[in-house]
């Protein structure tokens, strides 16, 4: 389906496959709850993604003369757990450096989705 339109290799797909992009904002759970009942490294994440996209602003009908099957574009709003790596207590300089570098990594966790089609979904793992 639309082979090549979403990129001919991994680097091109990184920029052209909009369906594979999910953007996350993580917030320490204790700040949301205003209590220190949870570990300081536990965070909640709000995510945004899209699906059914075969073009930047509208879906293309053809790619290199071949028809692309019709697809409905929709937005996805997500809620998931996350880890704030920089808040994991350790005395190791190596681990502190490693955790600081991992700040931008979202681990797969269960997630809830509400999309612009009005559907609600639950995922066992989502990243």
C-alpha positions as CSV (number, residue, x, y, z in Angstrom):
1,X,0.0,0.0,0.0
2,X,1.6,3.3,-1.2
3,X,5.1,1.6,-1.1
4,X,7.6,4.4,-1.4
5,X,5.2,7.2,-0.8
6,X,6.0,7.0,2.9
7,X,9.7,6.7,2.2
8,X,12.0,4.3,0.3
9,X,14.3,3.8,3.3
10,X,14.3,4.2,7.1
11,X,15.6,7.8,7.0
12,X,13.0,8.9,4.5
13,X,10.3,7.2,6.5
14,X,11.3,9.1,9.5
15,X,10.3,12.3,7.8
16,X,7.5,11.2,5.4
17,X,5.6,8.6,7.5
18,X,3.5,11.0,9.5
19,X,1.4,8.1,10.8
20,X,4.4,6.8,12.8
21,X,4.9,10.1,14.7
22,X,3.6,10.5,18.3
23,X,4.6,13.5,20.3
24,X,4.5,13.2,24.1
25,X,4.4,15.7,27.0
26,X,5.3,14.1,30.4
27,X,4.4,15.6,33.7
28,X,5.5,14.2,37.1
29,X,2.4,12.6,38.6
30,X,3.1,14.0,42.1
31,X,2.8,17.5,40.7
32,X,-0.6,16.7,39.1
33,X,-1.9,15.1,42.3
34,X,-0.3,17.7,44.6
35,X,0.8,14.8,46.9
36,X,4.0,12.8,47.3
37,X,2.3,9.5,47.3
38,X,4.0,8.1,44.1
39,X,7.7,7.7,43.4
40,X,9.2,10.9,42.1
41,X,10.2,9.2,38.8
42,X,6.6,8.2,37.9
43,X,5.1,10.5,35.3
44,X,1.9,10.8,33.2
45,X,2.1,11.5,29.5
46,X,-0.3,13.2,27.1
47,X,0.3,12.3,23.5
48,X,-0.8,13.5,20.1
49,X,-0.6,11.5,16.8
50,X,-2.4,11.1,13.5
51,X,-3.4,8.2,11.3
52,X,-4.5,7.6,7.7
53,X,-2.2,10.3,6.3
54,X,-0.7,9.8,2.8
55,X,0.3,13.4,2.3
56,X,1.1,16.5,4.3
57,X,-2.1,18.4,3.9
58,X,-4.4,16.0,2.0
59,X,-4.3,12.4,1.0
60,X,-2.9,11.7,-2.5
61,X,-4.9,9.5,-4.8
62,X,-1.9,8.2,-6.8
63,X,1.8,7.6,-6.3
64,X,4.0,6.9,-9.3
65,X,0.8,6.2,-11.4
66,X,-0.5,3.6,-8.9
67,X,-3.7,4.3,-7.0
68,X,-3.5,4.7,-3.2
69,X,-6.5,3.1,-1.4
70,X,-8.7,5.7,0.2
71,X,-8.0,6.4,3.8
72,X,-9.7,8.5,6.5
73,X,-7.4,11.0,8.2
74,X,-7.9,11.3,12.0
75,X,-6.2,12.7,15.1
76,X,-5.3,10.6,18.2
77,X,-5.1,12.0,21.7
78,X,-3.4,9.7,24.2
79,X,-2.9,9.3,27.9
80,X,-0.2,7.0,29.2
81,X,2.3,6.4,32.0
82,X,6.0,7.4,31.7
83,X,9.3,7.4,33.6
84,X,11.2,10.6,34.4
85,X,14.6,9.1,34.2
86,X,16.4,12.1,35.7
87,X,14.4,11.6,39.0
88,X,15.5,8.1,39.6
89,X,17.8,8.3,42.7
90,X,21.3,6.9,42.2
91,X,24.8,7.6,43.5
92,X,26.4,6.3,40.3
93,X,27.8,9.0,38.0
94,X,27.5,6.7,35.1
95,X,23.8,6.0,35.7
96,X,23.1,9.7,36.3
97,X,24.6,10.5,32.9
98,X,22.8,7.6,31.3
99,X,19.4,8.6,32.8
100,X,19.9,12.2,31.8
101,X,20.4,11.1,28.2
102,X,17.4,8.9,28.3
103,X,15.1,11.8,29.3
104,X,13.7,12.0,25.7
105,X,12.9,8.3,25.6
106,X,9.3,7.2,26.1
107,X,9.0,3.6,27.2
108,X,6.0,1.6,26.0
109,X,3.2,1.6,28.6
110,X,-0.5,0.9,28.4
111,X,-2.4,3.9,26.9
112,X,-5.8,5.3,26.4
113,X,-6.8,6.9,23.1
114,X,-9.6,9.2,22.2
115,X,-9.6,10.1,18.5
116,X,-11.3,12.6,16.2
117,X,-13.6,9.9,14.9
118,X,-15.1,9.8,18.4
119,X,-13.6,6.3,19.2
120,X,-12.1,5.3,22.5
121,X,-9.4,2.7,22.5
122,X,-7.2,0.9,25.1
123,X,-3.7,-0.3,24.2
124,X,-1.7,-2.9,26.1
125,X,1.5,-1.1,25.1
126,X,1.9,2.1,23.1
127,X,5.0,4.3,22.6
